[in-house]
Amino acid sequence: MMEQANPQAARVTLEGVTKRFGQTMAVDNISLEIEPGSLVTLLGPSGCGKTTTLRIVAGLETATGGKVFIGDAEVTHLPPNARDVTMMFQSYALFPHLSVFENVAYGLRVLKRPEAEVRKQVEEELQLVGMPGMGERSPSALSGGQQQRVALARSLVMQPKVLLFD
């Protein structure tokens, strides 16, 4: 039995998921089940629906048809904030006006977590991604690889049931 990095991790199930943008079929009847703790890669040419599929799981796009489950709960029509999913984007989407620490802390602050918990969790994630002591830096002062690690820490600090990478 494989030990999970996040014991809260949940199964993701897509049942006949489709997505149309007007006349364009972006995702065509995809069904799959991903077990908790699994790493799955969607491969295919540009424009084949990989990002759209991830956005449907995250709740950033609404499926035209089919169902999405996280664990045993159907989330097909739930908003992103009700899914316990974090998505790390290709562009990293760091806030340029916030420090590294504040970028990582952002989601915890939105959830109004106690300050001591925020500090502890942010420091742990910065340590995990190899950036201890860099919390006061600006994202613009970081290399591309460091910015990517900040985005990863920001995703991990939320301890989501599902973590998506685009």
Secondary structure, 3 states (H helix, E strand, C coil): CCCCCCCCCCCEEEEEEEEEECCEEEEEEEEEEECCCCCCCCCCCCCCCHHHHHHHHHCCCCCCEEEEEECCEECCCCCHHHCCEEEECCCCCCCCCCCHHHHHHHHHHHCCCCHHHHHHHHHHHHHHCCCCCCCCCCHHHCCHHHHHHHHHHHHHCCCCCEEEEC
